[in-house]
Amino acid sequence: MATTLPPPETIAAPPPTLRVKLQRFWRRVTEGMELTQLWSQFETEARASYRLYSRDVAAKTPEGLTRRGRHLHVAKEFFWAVLEKLSPARRVLLLAALVMLVFPSSGFSYHDAGHELHVIELDLHFWGGLLLFLLLMLEIADRVVMKRDLQIAREIQTWLLPGAPPQIPGISIAYTTRPANTVAGDYYDVFPRPGKTNEENRVVFVVADVAGKSIPAAMLMATFQASLKTLSTAQVALPELVANMNKYACSNSQGGLRFTTAFLAEYDTAQHAFTYINAGHNNPILRRSNGLIERLDVGGLPLGIQSEAKYESASVTLAPGDWLLIFTDGLVEAENARQDEYGEPRVAQRSRGQCLRHSQGITGPPDGPTGSIRRQHSPAR
């Protein structure tokens, strides 16, 4: 005879204590970051915000002011720099809130029909704080919308950059990038360029940096990528390819204001010849297997400045054990907490050390694209 056992009693979990609730709340607010990480993030954001406003202040501060007069002028211009970043309606809200916070509480009184005195007090501090909170909510809503749009732009920009480094016989390639903002004007790529015959097949290397940051630079970066992929299909030499790209860039550079520095090269996998043009870019560092350092500086003006600019090319042969580092100014201009730049001397010094002897390693604090190429020891040689 079958018997049915009663279901086991379920023991309800005790409600979380106040301490547990506070810990969960703190983890949700901080996203698990430590206090040192929070302070470092605050310092970085505060420094970036100060630079945004200080540009306007420095441009409007005349020379010859006394120390007190300079302080007053800087305070006034800083206030206007903050105020002018808001829309007119929000400026009025901010001014009204500041007035309410400065003035003491007030009120008024009146007599009713029975001659009874009524006094009504107004807490201006409360209403001023409420207006500031409303203004904060409006600014946060704008930031959320902008952050979402920037995230979409970042995803699109990521699609334009290569994924895993291509496998090319005889050399090892590694690259990485970290934009200073959500999107940036830096670009790098490695792709094949077919020739008329198999002996004329080449591999194109490019690292570029559009002047400026954020959305405008990112849009021009996409234009640069499209023009490079289109123009490289023509069977022309590298100097002519770069000249054609320069003419195209001049049509979108706003009179040279939005120029692009670029390092473009073609690699002959059979002869191990690396033909390059440096268009106003940071000089790549070629570290020979014996420790000697060469800088690849032959080329011409940045793209987008002068439509009829001429470009010269040069060639180097990559021998087994050589190391080539191509980078943008984001690497050398990266700053630490003391605002000290990383600097090219330090990059060159690191390129001589043991840290750059691993064919898949990238060292340093890159904010822009950084790429390395190393010739491997080929069994055929």
DRENVOLO-602711 format. One record per residue (C-alpha): residue in three letters; x, y, z. Coordinates in nm, 4 decimals, always signed. Last residue first. Layout:
<nodes>
NODE; residu; x; y; z
NODE; ala; X; Y; Z
...
</nodes>
This chain:
<nodes>
NODE; residu; x; y; z
NODE; arg; +6.6900; +3.1377; -4.3358
NODE; ala; +6.4176; +2.8890; -4.4213
NODE; pro; +6.3493; +2.8049; -4.0550
NODE; ser; +6.2401; +3.1675; -4.0033
NODE; his; +6.3459; +3.3386; -3.6821
NODE; gln; +6.0552; +3.5693; -3.6100
NODE; arg; +6.0336; +3.9266; -3.7184
NODE; arg; +5.8480; +4.1374; -3.4641
NODE; ile; +5.5708; +4.3869; -3.5219
NODE; ser; +5.4218; +4.5992; -3.2469
NODE; gly; +5.1128; +4.8122; -3.2392
NODE; thr; +4.9823; +5.0879; -3.0160
NODE; pro; +4.6484; +5.2524; -3.0691
NODE; gly; +4.5648; +5.5398; -2.8373
NODE; asp; +4.5533; +5.5735; -2.4605
NODE; pro; +4.8497; +5.3362; -2.4172
NODE; pro; +5.0029; +5.3051; -2.0681
NODE; gly; +5.3312; +5.1191; -2.1347
NODE; thr; +5.3916; +4.7627; -2.2410
NODE; ile; +5.2651; +4.5538; -2.5305
NODE; gly; +5.3518; +4.1845; -2.5329
NODE; gln; +5.2990; +3.9221; -2.8044
NODE; ser; +5.6569; +3.8930; -2.9340
NODE; his; +5.8121; +3.9008; -2.5912
NODE; arg; +6.1349; +4.0944; -2.6011
NODE; leu; +5.9786; +4.4294; -2.5205
NODE; cys; +5.9987; +4.3959; -2.1430
NODE; gln; +6.3655; +4.2883; -2.1541
NODE; gly; +6.4813; +4.6394; -2.2155
NODE; arg; +6.5752; +4.8455; -2.5201
NODE; ser; +6.2151; +4.9267; -2.6104
NODE; arg; +6.1622; +5.0455; -2.2534
NODE; gln; +6.4187; +5.3195; -2.3062
NODE; ala; +6.2601; +5.4273; -2.6326
NODE; val; +5.9183; +5.4477; -2.4659
NODE; arg; +6.0721; +5.6383; -2.1737
NODE; pro; +6.2364; +5.8844; -2.4085
NODE; glu; +5.9027; +5.9198; -2.5950
NODE; gly; +5.7185; +6.0569; -2.2923
NODE; tyr; +5.5034; +5.9021; -2.0189
NODE; glu; +5.3773; +6.2468; -1.9254
NODE; asp; +5.3855; +6.3558; -1.5618
NODE; gln; +5.0458; +6.4748; -1.4372
NODE; arg; +5.1300; +6.3689; -1.0799
NODE; ala; +4.8600; +6.0975; -1.0939
NODE; asn; +5.0141; +5.9607; -1.4147
NODE; glu; +4.9833; +6.1119; -1.7593
NODE; ala; +4.9567; +5.9590; -2.1076
NODE; glu; +5.1197; +6.1919; -2.3613
NODE; val; +5.3655; +5.9319; -2.4986
NODE; leu; +5.1026; +5.6634; -2.5549
NODE; gly; +4.8203; +5.8904; -2.6695
NODE; asp; +5.0619; +6.0471; -2.9186
NODE; thr; +5.0119; +5.7484; -3.1449
NODE; phe; +5.2108; +5.4253; -3.1695
NODE; ile; +5.4092; +5.1978; -3.4002
NODE; leu; +5.6699; +4.9686; -3.2356
NODE; leu; +5.8913; +4.7578; -3.4628
NODE; trp; +6.1003; +4.4748; -3.3138
NODE; asp; +6.3798; +4.2913; -3.4928
NODE; gly; +6.4584; +3.9308; -3.3896
NODE; pro; +6.4864; +3.7978; -3.7452
NODE; ala; +6.5563; +4.0829; -3.9894
NODE; leu; +6.3041; +4.3411; -4.1035
NODE; thr; +6.4386; +4.5259; -4.4059
NODE; val; +6.3764; +4.8981; -4.4206
NODE; ser; +6.2219; +5.1001; -4.6974
NODE; ala; +6.1544; +5.4689; -4.7528
NODE; ser; +5.8707; +5.6653; -4.9076
NODE; glu; +5.8394; +6.0296; -4.9984
NODE; tyr; +5.5163; +6.2258; -4.9977
NODE; lys; +5.4282; +6.5406; -5.1888
NODE; ala; +5.1630; +6.7867; -5.0735
NODE; glu; +4.9199; +6.9124; -5.3377
NODE; ser; +4.6112; +6.9096; -5.1115
NODE; gln; +4.7827; +7.0815; -4.8202
NODE; ile; +4.6564; +7.0213; -4.4657
NODE; gly; +4.4335; +6.7125; -4.4886
NODE; leu; +4.6881; +6.4373; -4.4334
NODE; pro; +4.9825; +6.5232; -4.2116
NODE; leu; +5.2844; +6.6562; -4.4004
NODE; gly; +5.5588; +6.4364; -4.5450
NODE; gly; +5.7239; +6.0960; -4.5339
NODE; val; +6.0523; +5.9682; -4.3882
NODE; asp; +6.0619; +5.9438; -4.0065
NODE; leu; +6.1063; +5.5753; -3.9211
NODE; arg; +6.3267; +5.5912; -3.6106
NODE; glu; +6.6075; +5.3378; -3.5636
NODE; ile; +6.7283; +5.1846; -3.2354
NODE; leu; +7.0242; +4.9457; -3.2039
NODE; gly; +6.9796; +4.6548; -2.9604
NODE; asn; +7.1455; +4.3786; -3.1672
NODE; ser; +6.8059; +4.2384; -3.2733
NODE; arg; +6.7164; +4.5781; -3.4138
NODE; arg; +6.4648; +4.8011; -3.2421
NODE; leu; +6.2539; +4.9989; -3.4852
NODE; ile; +6.0683; +5.2801; -3.3100
NODE; pro; +5.7856; +5.4489; -3.4957
NODE; asn; +5.8126; +5.8258; -3.5477
NODE; asn; +5.4946; +5.9918; -3.4242
NODE; his; +5.2932; +6.0886; -3.7306
NODE; gly; +5.3376; +6.3771; -3.9733
NODE; ala; +5.2615; +6.1560; -4.2730
NODE; asn; +5.5225; +5.8808; -4.2209
NODE; ile; +5.5426; +5.6770; -4.5378
NODE; tyr; +5.6585; +5.3127; -4.5322
NODE; thr; +5.8133; +5.0270; -4.7263
NODE; phe; +5.8912; +4.7220; -4.5069
NODE; ala; +6.0937; +4.4670; -4.7021
NODE; his; +6.0840; +4.1063; -4.5785
NODE; gln; +6.1704; +3.9968; -4.9363
NODE; ala; +5.8925; +3.7373; -4.9619
NODE; thr; +5.6472; +3.8904; -4.7127
NODE; asp; +5.6691; +4.2327; -4.8739
NODE; tyr; +5.5206; +4.4695; -4.6167
NODE; glu; +5.3469; +4.7906; -4.7128
NODE; ala; +5.3393; +5.0895; -4.4810
NODE; leu; +5.1225; +5.3772; -4.3653
NODE; phe; +5.1869; +5.6029; -4.0658
NODE; ala; +4.9214; +5.8669; -4.0264
NODE; thr; +4.8598; +6.2117; -3.8856
NODE; thr; +4.5147; +6.3400; -3.9689
NODE; phe; +4.4022; +6.6999; -4.0194
NODE; arg; +4.0805; +6.8487; -3.8860
NODE; leu; +4.1723; +7.2183; -3.8875
NODE; gly; +4.3219; +7.1985; -4.2381
NODE; gly; +4.0566; +7.4085; -4.4105
NODE; gln; +3.7665; +7.2186; -4.2622
NODE; ser; +3.9402; +6.8790; -4.3038
NODE; asn; +3.6843; +6.7021; -4.5238
NODE; ser; +3.7996; +6.7913; -4.8779
NODE; cys; +4.1618; +6.7907; -4.7590
NODE; ala; +4.1230; +6.4260; -4.6530
NODE; tyr; +4.0406; +6.3219; -5.0104
NODE; lys; +4.3474; +6.4993; -5.1421
NODE; asn; +4.5594; +6.3384; -4.8688
NODE; met; +4.4223; +5.9951; -4.9506
NODE; asn; +4.5271; +6.0411; -5.3122
NODE; ala; +4.8752; +6.1449; -5.2041
NODE; val; +4.8968; +5.8416; -4.9741
NODE; leu; +4.8085; +5.6054; -5.2590
NODE; glu; +5.0512; +5.7831; -5.4922
NODE; pro; +5.3359; +5.7415; -5.2424
NODE; leu; +5.2406; +5.3706; -5.1893
NODE; ala; +5.2511; +5.2758; -5.5573
NODE; val; +4.9312; +5.2331; -5.7537
NODE; gln; +4.7162; +4.9324; -5.8455
NODE; ala; +4.3904; +5.0726; -5.7080
NODE; thr; +4.2311; +4.8652; -5.4303
NODE; ser; +4.4068; +5.0827; -5.1723
NODE; leu; +4.1784; +5.3732; -5.2611
NODE; thr; +3.8648; +5.2064; -5.1274
NODE; lys; +4.0044; +5.0601; -4.8040
NODE; leu; +4.1880; +5.3837; -4.7279
NODE; ser; +3.8882; +5.6044; -4.8097
NODE; ala; +3.6601; +5.4023; -4.5825
NODE; gln; +3.9055; +5.4023; -4.2927
NODE; phe; +3.9679; +5.7761; -4.3211
NODE; thr; +3.5938; +5.8465; -4.3270
NODE; ala; +3.5476; +5.6331; -4.0144
NODE; met; +3.8289; +5.8289; -3.8469
NODE; leu; +3.6597; +6.1511; -3.9553
NODE; met; +3.3478; +6.0433; -3.7669
NODE; ala; +3.5530; +5.9480; -3.4602
NODE; ala; +3.7288; +6.2856; -3.4597
NODE; pro; +3.3964; +6.4696; -3.4648
NODE; ile; +3.2463; +6.2368; -3.1965
NODE; ser; +3.5201; +6.2490; -2.9297
NODE; lys; +3.8683; +6.3918; -2.9745
NODE; gly; +4.0729; +6.6304; -3.1819
NODE; ala; +4.3229; +6.5794; -3.4635
NODE; val; +4.2694; +6.2403; -3.6304
NODE; asp; +4.5318; +5.9775; -3.5406
NODE; ala; +4.6447; +5.7062; -3.7780
NODE; val; +4.8169; +5.3657; -3.7632
NODE; val; +4.8381; +5.1691; -4.0874
NODE; phe; +4.9977; +4.8439; -4.2014
NODE; val; +4.9216; +4.7099; -4.5484
NODE; val; +5.0291; +4.3580; -4.6491
NODE; arg; +5.1576; +4.3205; -5.0059
NODE; asn; +5.1002; +4.1026; -5.3088
NODE; glu; +5.3339; +4.1917; -5.5972
NODE; glu; +5.4911; +3.8453; -5.6232
NODE; asn; +5.1422; +3.6957; -5.6453
NODE; thr; +5.0776; +3.9028; -5.9543
NODE; lys; +4.8752; +4.2179; -6.0248
NODE; gly; +4.8894; +4.3009; -5.6562
NODE; pro; +4.6604; +4.2132; -5.3686
NODE; arg; +4.6635; +4.4391; -5.0624
NODE; pro; +4.6281; +4.2340; -4.7456
NODE; phe; +4.5061; +4.3937; -4.4177
NODE; val; +4.6484; +4.5359; -4.0968
NODE; asp; +4.4582; +4.8155; -3.9263
NODE; tyr; +4.4853; +5.1040; -3.6855
NODE; tyr; +4.2684; +5.4064; -3.6122
NODE; asp; +4.2575; +5.6829; -3.3549
NODE; gly; +3.9880; +5.9506; -3.3636
NODE; ala; +3.8282; +5.8579; -3.0350
NODE; val; +3.5108; +5.7254; -2.8790
NODE; thr; +3.4275; +5.6770; -2.5112
NODE; asn; +3.7071; +5.9149; -2.4156
NODE; ala; +4.0819; +5.8553; -2.3705
NODE; pro; +4.0507; +5.5585; -2.6038
NODE; arg; +4.2342; +5.2366; -2.5131
NODE; thr; +4.4046; +5.0559; -2.7991
NODE; thr; +4.5896; +4.7300; -2.8555
NODE; tyr; +4.8095; +4.5663; -3.1157
NODE; ala; +5.0152; +4.2510; -3.1625
NODE; ile; +5.1854; +4.1096; -3.4707
NODE; ser; +5.4365; +3.8236; -3.5116
NODE; ile; +5.6387; +3.7945; -3.8317
NODE; gly; +5.7721; +3.5176; -4.0557
NODE; pro; +5.4445; +3.3953; -4.2007
NODE; ile; +5.1570; +3.6398; -4.1462
NODE; gln; +4.8763; +3.5373; -3.9101
NODE; pro; +4.6386; +3.8309; -3.8819
NODE; pro; +4.5978; +4.0025; -3.5454
NODE; ala; +4.2627; +3.9233; -3.3789
NODE; gly; +3.9910; +4.1785; -3.4411
NODE; pro; +4.0468; +4.4688; -3.6749
NODE; leu; +3.8913; +4.8106; -3.6102
NODE; leu; +3.5818; +4.9291; -3.7965
NODE; trp; +3.3491; +4.7162; -3.5834
NODE; thr; +3.4870; +4.8840; -3.2719
NODE; gln; +3.3847; +5.2208; -3.4143
NODE; ile; +3.0265; +5.1003; -3.4477
NODE; glu; +3.0292; +4.9790; -3.0875
NODE; arg; +3.1766; +5.3100; -2.9736
NODE; ala; +2.9075; +5.5048; -3.1599
NODE; ile; +2.6398; +5.2964; -2.9858
NODE; gln; +2.8062; +5.3674; -2.6521
NODE; leu; +2.8226; +5.7357; -2.7378
NODE; asp; +2.4489; +5.7401; -2.8071
NODE; arg; +2.3790; +5.5705; -2.4736
NODE; lys; +2.6122; +5.8079; -2.2929
NODE; met; +2.4397; +6.1054; -2.4536
NODE; val; +2.0979; +5.9853; -2.3391
NODE; val; +2.2285; +5.9180; -1.9879
NODE; arg; +2.4064; +6.2541; -1.9768
NODE; asp; +2.0957; +6.4417; -2.0823
NODE; ala; +1.8915; +6.2678; -1.8112
NODE; ile; +2.1653; +6.3456; -1.5578
NODE; glu; +2.1531; +6.7152; -1.6532
NODE; leu; +1.7760; +6.7269; -1.6074
NODE; met; +1.7974; +6.5475; -1.2730
NODE; leu; +2.0671; +6.7893; -1.1519
NODE; leu; +1.8519; +7.0889; -1.2475
NODE; leu; +1.5629; +6.9435; -1.0479
NODE; phe; +1.7936; +6.8886; -0.7492
NODE; leu; +1.9184; +7.2474; -0.7791
NODE; leu; +1.5565; +7.3684; -0.7859
NODE; leu; +1.4773; +7.1629; -0.4748
NODE; gly; +1.7808; +7.3049; -0.2966
NODE; gly; +1.6595; +7.6569; -0.3718
NODE; trp; +1.3080; +7.5645; -0.2553
NODE; phe; +1.4431; +7.4367; +0.0772
NODE; his; +1.6732; +7.7349; +0.1244
NODE; leu; +1.3876; +7.9713; +0.0464
NODE; asp; +1.1905; +7.8479; +0.3494
NODE; leu; +0.8803; +8.0648; +0.3144
NODE; glu; +0.6948; +8.1727; +0.6267
NODE; ile; +0.3236; +8.2546; +0.6330
NODE; val; +0.1905; +8.4682; +0.9181
NODE; his; -0.1835; +8.5147; +0.9772
NODE; leu; -0.3173; +8.7945; +1.1953
NODE; glu; -0.6848; +8.7861; +1.2867
NODE; his; -0.8780; +9.0961; +1.1931
NODE; gly; -1.1937; +8.8869; +1.1526
NODE; ala; -1.1880; +8.9438; +0.7760
NODE; asp; -0.8344; +8.8118; +0.7599
NODE; his; -0.5194; +9.0017; +0.8418
NODE; tyr; -0.2000; +8.9353; +0.6471
NODE; ser; +0.1590; +8.8246; +0.6993
NODE; phe; +0.4565; +8.7592; +0.4753
NODE; gly; +0.7555; +8.5326; +0.4578
NODE; ser; +1.1287; +8.5150; +0.4375
NODE; ser; +1.4110; +8.2641; +0.4766
NODE; pro; +1.7560; +8.4040; +0.4289
NODE; phe; +1.9009; +8.4965; +0.0885
NODE; val; +2.1980; +8.3041; -0.0468
NODE; leu; +2.0254; +7.9717; -0.1157
NODE; met; +1.7270; +8.1370; -0.2847
NODE; val; +1.9544; +8.3457; -0.5066
NODE; leu; +2.1556; +8.0370; -0.6033
NODE; ala; +1.8373; +7.8476; -0.6953
NODE; ala; +1.7100; +8.1355; -0.9098
NODE; leu; +2.0454; +8.1584; -1.0880
NODE; leu; +2.0469; +7.7837; -1.1563
NODE; leu; +1.6888; +7.7813; -1.2843
NODE; val; +1.7561; +8.0794; -1.5097
NODE; arg; +2.0651; +7.9082; -1.6501
NODE; arg; +1.8542; +7.5975; -1.7043
NODE; ala; +1.6163; +7.7887; -1.9322
NODE; pro; +1.9065; +7.9462; -2.1246
NODE; ser; +2.0714; +7.6038; -2.1886
NODE; leu; +2.3751; +7.5238; -1.9768
NODE; lys; +2.7454; +7.5363; -2.0737
NODE; glu; +2.7229; +7.9163; -2.0521
NODE; leu; +2.6762; +7.9007; -1.6754
NODE; val; +2.9927; +7.6984; -1.6109
NODE; ala; +3.2127; +7.9303; -1.8186
NODE; trp; +3.0317; +8.2307; -1.6665
NODE; phe; +3.1211; +8.1167; -1.3148
NODE; phe; +3.4804; +8.0484; -1.4225
NODE; glu; +3.4957; +8.3953; -1.5767
NODE; lys; +3.3856; +8.5568; -1.2514
NODE; ala; +3.6209; +8.3501; -1.0351
NODE; val; +3.9105; +8.4166; -1.2744
NODE; his; +3.8401; +8.7914; -1.2688
NODE; leu; +3.8222; +8.8005; -0.8892
NODE; his; +4.1475; +8.6055; -0.8569
NODE; arg; +4.3170; +8.8231; -1.1178
NODE; gly; +4.2062; +9.1418; -0.9437
NODE; arg; +4.3471; +9.0170; -0.6150
NODE; arg; +4.6818; +8.9298; -0.7732
NODE; thr; +4.6889; +9.2453; -0.9797
NODE; leu; +4.5987; +9.2252; -1.3457
NODE; gly; +4.8570; +9.2958; -1.6165
NODE; glu; +4.7468; +9.0361; -1.8694
NODE; pro; +4.3879; +8.9702; -1.9672
NODE; thr; +4.1896; +8.6552; -1.8713
NODE; lys; +3.9384; +8.5615; -2.1421
NODE; ala; +4.1250; +8.2704; -2.3069
NODE; ala; +4.2398; +8.1352; -1.9706
NODE; val; +3.8818; +8.1172; -1.8403
NODE; asp; +3.7454; +7.9439; -2.1502
NODE; arg; +4.0189; +7.6809; -2.1383
NODE; ser; +3.9750; +7.6503; -1.7596
NODE; tyr; +3.6200; +7.5182; -1.8005
NODE; leu; +3.7038; +7.2013; -1.9902
NODE; arg; +4.0337; +7.1578; -1.8054
NODE; tyr; +3.8479; +7.1661; -1.4754
NODE; ser; +3.6093; +6.8984; -1.5954
NODE; ala; +3.8975; +6.6694; -1.6979
NODE; arg; +4.0725; +6.7194; -1.3632
NODE; ala; +3.7501; +6.6520; -1.1729
NODE; glu; +3.6892; +6.3341; -1.3738
NODE; thr; +4.0399; +6.2029; -1.3115
NODE; glu; +4.0367; +6.2957; -0.9438
NODE; phe; +3.6957; +6.1342; -0.8949
NODE; gln; +3.8135; +5.8121; -1.0615
NODE; ser; +4.1224; +5.8031; -0.8389
NODE; trp; +3.9045; +5.8626; -0.5320
NODE; leu; +3.6688; +5.5817; -0.6300
NODE; gln; +3.9614; +5.3460; -0.6958
NODE; thr; +4.1137; +5.4262; -0.3570
NODE; leu; +3.7758; +5.3724; -0.1912
NODE; glu; +3.7431; +5.0292; -0.3518
NODE; met; +3.5069; +4.9631; -0.6416
NODE; gly; +3.2273; +4.7052; -0.6127
NODE; glu; +2.9848; +4.8892; -0.8379
NODE; thr; +3.0106; +5.1891; -0.5996
NODE; val; +2.6366; +5.2504; -0.5615
NODE; arg; +2.5300; +4.8866; -0.5870
NODE; arg; +2.8089; +4.7737; -0.3542
NODE; trp; +2.7063; +5.0406; -0.1012
NODE; phe; +2.3387; +4.9387; -0.1141
NODE; arg; +2.4296; +4.5729; -0.0700
NODE; gln; +2.6489; +4.6591; +0.2290
NODE; leu; +2.3724; +4.8768; +0.3785
NODE; lys; +2.1208; +4.5962; +0.3412
NODE; val; +2.3619; +4.3501; +0.5031
NODE; arg; +2.4143; +4.5876; +0.7962
NODE; leu; +2.0401; +4.6389; +0.8376
NODE; thr; +1.9898; +4.2658; +0.8635
NODE; pro; +1.8557; +4.0547; +0.5831
NODE; pro; +1.5248; +3.8831; +0.6500
NODE; pro; +1.5604; +3.5277; +0.7797
NODE; ala; +1.5230; +3.2613; +0.5166
NODE; ala; +1.1945; +3.0748; +0.5441
NODE; ile; +1.2308; +2.7126; +0.6399
NODE; thr; +1.0353; +2.4940; +0.4081
NODE; glu; +0.8582; +2.2064; +0.5781
NODE; pro; +0.9017; +1.8828; +0.4009
NODE; pro; +0.6031; +1.7714; +0.1998
NODE; pro; +0.3918; +1.5111; +0.3740
NODE; leu; +0.4685; +1.1562; +0.2723
NODE; thr; +0.2144; +0.9766; +0.0603
NODE; thr; +0.1660; +0.6120; +0.1368
NODE; ala; +0.1465; +0.3296; -0.1079
NODE; met; +0.0000; +0.0000; +0.0000
</nodes>
